[in-house]
Amino acid sequence: MANKTIAIVGAGPGLGGSVAKRFGREGFRAALVSRKREKLDALVAELKSSGVTAEAFVADVTDEASIKKAFQAINERFGAVDVLEYSPINIPTDPADFAPLEVTALTPANARKNVEIMALGAVASVQQVLPAMLERGSGAIFITTGIAAKGFLPMVGAWGLAGSAARNYARTLNVALRDKGVFAASVCLGVQIQKGDQFGDPDQLADKYYALYRDRDRSELFINHTPPGMVEFD
């Protein structure tokens, strides 16, 4: 895997950092993309101390020009991206951003905000790497969402609406690209991402991401440990 590059959009010290380390152990260089330079610099330092080649690229996923500029810089630094992992899924600290489906909490404004982050940001990021992947006939794309993208969880109505769109996009990419050498998959997480958690430890999750990249045996990785009755499914 020498000289391969994974770009992680929404990189942070939890899941993104663990995915970078796991792929880094296989020789991948990590291009870390997020809005906050301080967070990225700390993560780059941690990865480098573990022997992973990494670099920070600042971008806002709701700003298409910002995403394009970041990926231009990634291409200049590392060359073409071999794996894209898109996961800007941190739960908002402002309860209003959950937009529960109660009374009038879900509005066009907060729905639009969440769709811009989860779905349109994914499309913008994929468009920066897909043409080169198709030209090479190789590459992988992972779009990560939360459980509300697959089930029905009224307390996070806007996130579910947006995540469903992102999940559909990932699954549709899988169908469209399956005979072109490029692998795409949805990763749907219904766990608490936390070090030491039995189900949501980010290092264990990162192992599953790498296995999905290696085996390419499913269009969706679904990891769920949500208390019974909290989420409804078809």
N, C-alpha and C positions, 0 to 999 in steps of 0.2 A: 504493500500500500504506500510505498515511499512516494513523496511529492504529491499526494492527493490532498484535497482541501475540503473541509466541511465548514459551511457557513451556518451559524446559529443566530437566527433573528429573534430577539427577545431574550438574549443571553443574560443570565444572572448566576448568583452563587449556588443556586439549588439545582434544578434539572439541567439547565444549560451548561453549567460548569461540569456536571457529572458526565453529560453526553460528550463534551469536549475532551475530557480525560479519557473516556472509554475509547473513542475513536483515535485519540492521540496515541494510545498504547499500540494501535495498529499502524502507526506511522503517519496519520493524518495531521495536517496543520489546521489550526482552528482560527477562523475569522469570526470574531464575536461582534454582534451588532445590537445596539441598544441606544436608548435616548441619553443615558447618564454616563458621562465620561469617567467620573470617579468610581462608579461601580465596575465599569469595564476594566479600568486600569488595575484595580485590586484583583480582579479575576485573572487578568493576563499574568500578573506577577505570580499568583498561585499556580497557574498552569505551567509557567516557565520553571518554577521551582520543582515541578513534578516531571520535567523533561519534555513538556509538550510545547511545540512552536505555536505561538498564539499572538494575535494582534487585535487591537480594538478599532472599531469603526462606528462612529456615532451617526444615528439616523432615527427619525420618527416614522413609524410605520403608517401613520395617517397622512404623510407627506410624500407623494410619489417621487417628486424631484429629489428629496432627501434620500430615499431608498436607492434611486438610480445612482446618485453621487457616491453613496457608500459602496455599492457593488463595482462601480468603476475603479474605486480605490482598491478593493479586494483583488480585482483582476490585475491591476498594476503591481500589487505586492506579491500575490501568490499564483497568478494565472487563473485559469478557468476553475469554477467551483464544481466539485464532483458530487457533493451531497449538500442539500439544503434542508435544514430543520427549522421550522417556523413555529414558535411557541410563545407568543406574547400574552400569556393567560394568567398573570397574577391577578388575584381577586382585588378589586378596587377597595380602597380604604373608606371611600365615601359611600355610605349605604344607598344613596340615591342612584349610584351607578349600577346597583344590582337590578333596578327597575322591576320589582315584583309585579306579577300580573294580578294586581288588586286595584280595584276602582280605576283611577287614572294614572297610576304610577308609570306605566309604560307609555311613553310619548314618542312621536316621530324623532324628536331631538335626541333622546338618549338611545333609542334604537339605532339611529344613524351613527352615533358615536361608536357604539359597539360593533356595528357592521364594518365601519371603517377600520377598526383595530383588527378584528378577527378575520374578516373575509376579504375586504379590499386590500388590506396590507399583504395578505397571503398571495393574492393575484399579482400585485405589484412586485413582490419578491420573486415569485416563480418566473415572471416574465424577464427578470434580469439574468436567469441562469438557463432557462429551458432551450433557447435557440442553440446555444453552444452544446448542450447535452444532446440535442437531436442531431446536430452536425457530427458529433463524435459517435453517436449511437450508444452512449453510456451515461449513467448518472442515476441519482436517487433523490426523491423529494418526500419529506415527511411533514405533514401539517397536523399540529397537536391542538386538541380541543379538550374541554371538560365534559363531564357526564351529561350536562344539560343539552349538549349537541345531539345526544342519542336518545335520551329519555325526556320525561316531562317534569320539570322542576319549577313550579310557579314562582318560587322565591327569587330566582335569578332569570326572570323572563327575557331581558334584553340579551344576556349572555347566551341563553339557549337559542334565541332567534339567530344571532350572529354566528354562533358555533355550528348550528345546523347548516348554514350556508357554506361555511368553511369545510365542514365534513363532506358535504355533497360535492364540493369542488375537488377535494382530494380523491374521493372515490371515483369521480368522473375522469379525473386525470389518469387514474390507474387503468381504466378501460381504454382511454384514448391512446395511451402510450405503451401498452403492453407488448406490442409487436414492433416497437421502435428502439428497443434497448434501454429505455429509461423506465425506472420503477418509481411509482408513486403510491403512497399509502396514507391513510388516516390513522392517527393515534389518539384514542379517546380515553382520558384518565378520570376515573371516579375514585380517586384516592387523595389523601392528604400528603402532599410532597414534603417530607421532613426526614432528616437524617435519623436513622435508627428505627423508623416506623416499619412495622412488619410488612406492610403492603406498599407503602409509598416512599421508601428510602430511594433517593435519587440515583445512587450508585447501582442499585438493583434494577431500577427502571432503565438506566443507561445500558445495562447489559441486554435488556430486551430490545432496545432500539438497535443495538449493533447486530443482534441475532436476526432482526427483521431485515436489516440491510444485507446481511450475508445470505440469508435463506430465501428472501423474496417470495414467501409462501402464502401470503394473505394480503388482502387489500385494506385490512384494518386490524390494528392491535387495540384490543379493548381490555382495560384493566380496571376492575370495579370492586370496591369494598365499601359501598355506601350502605348505611343501616337500612334494613328491610322496611318498606313502606314509605321511605323518603322520596323515592323517584318511581314514577310509573313508566312502564315500557309497553309497547305494542305486544 
